[in-house]
């Protein structure tokens, strides 16, 4: 999976959790957890969905990389 595909996967998963997410207002390095008001349960749901869909294990040590769209896409592209 390349970074564009990984970014689409992240956005799709986020849209399932926050249906009205406006990605035009969130830059690639913006902390989307704050921007979208994700609580810890929402974030763990996102991690589970990304792990399942990308077919890779995401460890707790990876959570910091998942805080931005660019970081999440890079992590998934590197792992898949």
Protein Blocks (a to p, Z undefined) as FASTA:
>chain_A
ZZklmmmmmmmmmmmmmmmbcfklpcfkbcfklmnopafklmmmmmmmmmmmnopacdfk
lmmmmmpmklmmmmmmmmZZ
